[in-house]
């Protein structure tokens, strides 16, 4: 951390062999196909993971028993180029609407069949020093594998 208490952001990127519209749709509308159902915050087996595609929309986990948990809220929605979510999960991986780290995902067309996806997870300091540092470590290790799952889904499921 710096002297100002800012925790370094997590920055990741992947290149997807797919048009920008397709990459954005798979990341958002196709979330349940690539997000591992073992990576949830609701404490129950997950049946679906959904992202409501709109400003104010929520990232929701729906458990096998029908229980719903909100994980994030969309605060910027600019398809197919960008969306930003408030990540409302605490350092123990439980839902908490008071948490305010942000996930900013941008999509850049690098040609008609290639898209660069840049993910920035930041503002961990809003969680407090220890909790923010813990969340940063967790997501720094977690996002690469998740992005690889997204990449595989986006490249294999092109319609």
N, C-alpha and C positions, 0 to 999 in steps of 0.2 A: 504494500500500500504506500501511497505517497503521503507527504506531510498533511495534506488536506483530507485524508481519510477516504479517498476514492480507491475502490478495488478495481484492478485492471479488468477490462472487458474480455470476454471470450469471443474470438473471431474465427470462423470456419468458412470454407467455401468448397464447392464441388462444381464440376462441369458436367452437364447432362446432354447426351446426344438426343435432343428433342427440341421442338419449337418452344418458345417462351410460354405461349398459352397452355400448352400441354404440361410443361413443368410446373407452372403455377397451379393448375387444376389438380395435379397429382399431389402436390404438397398440401393443398388446402382441402378440397373436396374428397380427395382420395386418402386422407389421413388414416382411416381405419384399415386400409390395405397394407400400409408400410410401418405404422407405429406398432411396436411389439406389445401385445396384450398383457405381457408380464411387467410392463413399465408403467404402472399406474399409481395414483395417489389415493384412491378410494379405499384401499385395503380389501377389495373383493375381486374375484376373477372378472376380467373385462370381456364384454361381448363386442362393444363398438367404441371407437374413438372418433368423435365428430368435431368439425370446426364449422360454426355457423358463418357462412360467407357474407359478412356485412359489418359495417361499423357498429360497434357495440355487441357484435356476435361473441359467442363463448366457445372455448375449447371444452368439450364435455366428454367425460368418460361415462359410459353406460355399462353397468355391471351385468353379469348373467342373470341376476335376480331382479333387474330393472332399476336398481338404484342409480341415480345420476349424481355426478360430482363435477363441479366447474373447476377447471384448471387454470384458465386464462381468459382475458377479455380483450377483444380487438379494439385498439384505439386509433389505428390508421388503416384504411382499406383502399388500395389503389391497384386493382387487378389490371393486367397481369404482371405489374412491376414491383409491388411492395405491399407488405402488411406488417404492422407492429402490434404486439400483444403485451399486456401486463401479465407477467407470470406470477400467479397468485398461489404459490406453493412455498411452504416454510422449509427450513433446513432439515427437518425430519421427514420431508416428503409427504406432508399432509396439506390438504387444501386450506388456504387462509387468505381471505379477501383483503386483509391488511398488507399483504406482501406486494411489493411493487418493482421487482426487477423487470426488465423488458427484454423481449425477443423481437428483433428487427430483421426481417427476411426480405432481401431484394433479389430481383431476377433481371438479368441483363442478356439480351439477345446478342449472340456473337456470330450470327449468321442465321439462315432459315432453319437449320437443324441442330443448333448448338446454343445452350443457355448456361450462363454462369449464375450460380446461386450463392449469395453471400449471406451468412447468418452472423448477427451480432447479438450476443446475450450480455447485458450490462446493467448498470445501476444496482449492483449487489449491495452497495453500502446502505441502501434504503432498508435493508434487513437488519442492520446492526453489524458491527465489526466481525464477531465470531461466526454468526449465522451466515453473513454474506460471504465470508471467506470459504466456509464449508460448501455453500451452494456453488460458488465459482469452481472449486475443485471438482465437485460432482459433475457439473455440466461440461466442464472442459474435457473430462474423460468420457462423457456420455454422448455428446453431439456427434463426434466423428462416426461412430457406429450407426447412429440413427440416420445421419445423412447418407451413409452407404446403403442403408435399407431403402431410403427414398430414391436414391439414384438407380438402384436395381429395379424398383417398381416402375419408375418413370421411363426407363429405357426398354423394359420388357413389355409393358402394357401400353403400346401406342396404337390408338385407333384412328 
